[in-house]
Each structure stands twice: as C-alpha cells, then as structure tokens.
Amino acid sequence: MARWSRTGSVDEFALETLPTGALVPSAVETNLVNVAAAKSALTKACERVRAKDEDVALILPDPVIRVFVQHFEDFPRSSEEAIPLLRWKLKKSVPFEADETIISYFRQAPREAGVDVVTALARQRIIREYESLAEAAGLYAGVVLSSTLAAISLLDDKKPILLARISGSSLTTAIVRSGTLCGYRCTELPAHGADLTPQMLLEEVFPVAAYYQDTWHEGISTVRIAGLGPRLGEFSGLLEQEFRCEVQSLLRSAYSDGRIKDDARQLADRDLEGLVGWMLHRG
C-alpha cells in the first residue's frame, strides 16, 4: 500500500506478506482463499499508512483482468452502444458468461483507417472480492487496474518496445509503440521460479512479437523484463539473439533515464513496478 502527497511524491508505504496460498489470482475461480489472512494484512497496512474512509486505486494481479486490442472499421461513440458490442465480440474469448462481465475500454490511434480499441474485462464477482476486502477496511475503489497496465507507464516507448513481466507462474507480454498498446497477452508459464528456462520464456513471448512484426511490418527495438530479479542475466543473451536488440530490467532502465524519482525507490527496490507505474500515470 502506498500513499502519495499532493505534489506526487511517495508519502507513506507499507508492505505485508500473505501466507502461501492465501491469494490465488484467477479470472474465474475464487481469488481470496484465506480471507481472514488477507483482511489482517490489509488492516496492518492501513494502520501503517493511516488509511481510512478514502478512495483508492486497486492494482490487481494480471490473470484477474483480461485485456484485448481490437480493430474496428467503425465503432460507436456512446458507451451504451459500445459495451454491448464489445460483450458480443469477446464472449467467446473469456471463460465466463458475458452478463457476468465488467468492461472498460478506450480508443487509441489506429495503425490504419478505422478505430483501435483496448478493452479490459473481468468477472464481476472476482472484482467484488477485492472491492469488498477494501471496503471492510474503509477503502473504496475508484480505479481497478491490472498491474502490467499500470507498469506500462515505466516504458520509454518512442520506438516499439516489448515488456515481459513475470509474477509467480504468470507471464504478461505487452508491446507498446508511441503511446499505443499494440499487443497484450497473459499466460501461465510451463514452469516458474528456478525451473523457468530462457527457452521457455522465449516460446511464450514470441507469439506476441511475431504478431506485431506481421501486423506492423517492423521489428522490436527494445525488450524490458520484470520479475526475473538476479536471474535476468541468464535470459538476456537468448532474447538479445532472437530480437537483435537491447534487453534490460524494466526498473533499472526507468532509473537510468530518470523516469523513477528518488522518493519512489522504496517501491522500486521491492520490484513493485505496478505501484511505481501508477505513480507516474497519475502524475
């Protein structure tokens, strides 16, 4: 949990560790397996940052929220027309019924004529688990966002840049170019931790990169990695060989180009790139 001052700097910060298995990110199944442990951790964090009766942003694990980038020849201007259209278009792409879905979307610059739309959707009862947890602590969600969408603010995306972000057993791959989200994919890794190999990671990342190259007719210029920690060096060689470009840590590169200020170091040092990205986004 982090609180920002009115000037945009980190005011207070708290980190509480959940017991193993207390929270299992999923788009379909119950996430808060041990509600008592989650409530206890949140209560302690609230006490440390003096949070009560406030609006908050909830930065959730990537598997909870599905994200799609779609092209339309024509797209409704009003949300009353757009949301039913998106429900219909994506009903076969998500593992839950359309009427159980919360949808948010925004338009972005298209590659060609028409309209490109980024849609985020989640199962309503899963989002309510997190909202109810917050509400029990006197916090009210004004924003709900997946952690990688928050972290994208850390990218210097003047040229096409690929982000591979690992969290537990999930991998999120995103490609951003000049403020445009060109590709996004969240998958379960075949292995994680010490069992994850460079080849496994490449095989999971490659479909998004290949789609971008085929669609946009250009290659990736930079690769940024989050979630590998000290193991990054084991993976960078193969990725550099495949994509023929620089491979760096997301947070380290953001430090070097001045995107992360000193007051956010306590967040970045704990690899909380979602929180750091949200800090930049809201600023």
N, C-alpha and C positions, 0 to 999 in steps of 0.2 A: 504494500500500500504506500502511495506517495501523495504528498500534498504540495501544491505549487503556490508560491506567493503571487501577488497581483502583478509583479514585474516579470513573472515567468520562470523564476529560479526555483530549485527544489527547496522547500521549506522544511518538511519533515518526511521521514521514510521509515518503514517498518517491514521486516521480513519474518514470517513464521513458517515453519516446516510442518507439512501434514504427514501423518503416518502413512506408510506404504499401503496403497490400495484404497485410501480414503476417498480419492477422486480419480475417476477413470473417464477421460474425455471420450465422448461418443456423440454422433449425430442422432442416434436412435434410442439407445438404452440409457437408463438412469446413470447420471454422472456422479452425484454425491452419494457414494456408497456408505460413508460414515458421516452422517450429518452432524452428529454431536462433536466430532473432532474438527470438522470444518467451521462450525459455529464458534468453538473455543478459540481456534486460531484467528478467526476474523475479529472476535471480541478483543483479544490481546493486541492485535494490530491497530484497531480503532482507539484503544486506550493510549497507545504509544504516539499516535499522530493526532489525538484529541478530535476524532471524527464522530459527529453525532448530528442527526437531523440535517443531512446535507445531500445535495445532488452529486452523483459520482459517475464516472465512466467505468464500465466493466470491460476489461481486456480479457477475452476468453481464449481457451485453447483452440487451435485451428480446426481439429476434427469436428468441433461442435457446429461450425458455420461453413456451409458450402458456398463457394464463390465461382461465378461463371462470367466469362467475357463473350458477348454475343453481338453479331452484326445484323442489323435490320435495314431493309430498303426504306421503310417508313416506320415511325414509332410514335405512339400517342403522346400528346403534350400533357394531358391530365393524368394524375396518378390513379384516378377512378377507372380509367381505361387501361392504363399501363400494367397495373398489378394483376388483373385477371389474365391479360395476355401473357405475362411472364409465368404465372402459375401454370397456364396451359402448356407453354413451350417447355417448361422444365419438369413437368410432372413425372416424366419417365427417367429423369436424371437424378432423382433423390429417392432415398429408401423410406419415404413416409408419404402419407396422403397429402394432397395439395391443400385441403382445408385445415390441416394442422400446421401450416407453414407461416412463419413471419418473414416478410420480404422487404428488403430495402434495395434501392438501385440509384445509379446516377449515370448520366450521359458523359461521354468523353469524345475527344476528337477522333474521327474515323480515319482509317488508312485510305479509304476511297469513298466514293459517293455513298450516302446513306447515313445511318446512325449506329454508333457502337455504344452498348450498354453494359455496365458492370453490375451484376446482381449478386447480393448476398442473401442467403436464406437459411433458416434453421427451423427445427421442430419447436413449436410453441412451448410445449411442456418442458423441454430441456432448458430453454431460456428462462422459464419461470423458476426452475430450480435455483439458478444463480441469482435471479432478482429477489426471490423470497429469502434466500440466505442473507443478502444485503439488507433487505427491509427489516429482518429480525434484529439487525444491528443498528437500525435507524438511518440507513443509507438508501438512496433512491436513484435508480439507474436512469440517467438522462441520455446516455450513449452506451450501446453494446457493440463491441467491435472485436474481430478476431485479431490475435496477437501479431500475425505476419502483416496484415493490412496496416496495423499501427506502425510496425517496424519499417515499412517501405519508405517512410519519411527520412530514414537514415541514408538512403541511396543517393548518390550523385549520378543522376540518370540522363545526363546530356546526350550520351550515346547508349545504345542498347545494353542493359546490364541484367545479368541473371543472379537472382538470390536463391540460395538453397539453405533452408532453415530447418534444423533438426531439433525436435523436442521429444524426448523419450523415444517411443517407437514410431513417431510420425515424422514425415518429411513434407515440407511445403516448398514448392518451386514456383517462383514468380519471375516474369520478365517485364521490365519497365523501360520505357523509352520516351524521353522528353515529357514526363508527366502522364504518360498513357500506360495503363496496365494492358500489356499485350498477351499475356498468358499467365495462367494460375492453375496449380494442381496440388492437392493434398492427398498423400498416400500413406499407407502403412509400410514401413520398411520390412524387408525379409529378416533382418536382424538389427539389433541396436546395441549401444554400448561398445564394449571391446570386441564384440562379434561382427560389427559392421566393417566391411572392407571397402576400399576405394572403388572396386569394380561394381559392387552392389549399389553404391551411391550413384555412380555414373549411369548405370542402367535405369535408375529411377528418374534421374534428372533429364536424360537425353530426349524422351518424347516431347517435352515442352520446348526444348531448344530446337529440335527438328521441326516442330510445328511452326515456330517463329521464323526459322530460316526459309521454310517453304512458302509461308504466307507473306512475309515482309521482304523477302529476297535480299537479306543481308545477314551477316553473322553476329554472334555475341561479341561485344567489345571488352567486357569485364565480367568477372564472376566474384560474388561475395558470398561467404559462408558464415553461418551462425550455428552454434550448438555443438561444434566438434571440440572446442577448447584446445588443450595442448596437442590433440591428435591431428590438427589441421595440416601439419607438415607431411603426414603420411598420405594425405589425399590430394594435395595441391599439384603434385607432379603429373598425375594421370589426367586431372582436369585441365591443366595448362596444355598438355599434349593434345587433348581432344579438341579444345575450343580455341587453341592458339592465342591465348590472351592471359592477362594477369589474373591471379586468384589470390584473394586476401580475405582476412577476417572482416566481417561487416563492421563490428565495433571499432576495430583498430583503424580501418580506413576512414571511418567517420571521425575518429580522433584526429588523424593526420591532416584532414582537410578542414578542420575547425568546426565541424557540424555539431560536435558534442562539447559543451562548455564544462569548465571545471566543477561546477556545482552538481552536475549530473554524474560525476564519476562514481559515486557510491552506488548508483543504479547500474551503470555500465560494467563496473568491476564484478558484479554478480550476474553478468550476462542477461540482464533484464531488458533486452533490446525492444520489446514491445512497449514498456513504460517509457524508455528514452525516446522512441519514435513518436509516441503520443505527445510527449512533451514538446517536440519540435513541431508536430502537426498543429497543436492547439496554439502555439506561439505564432 
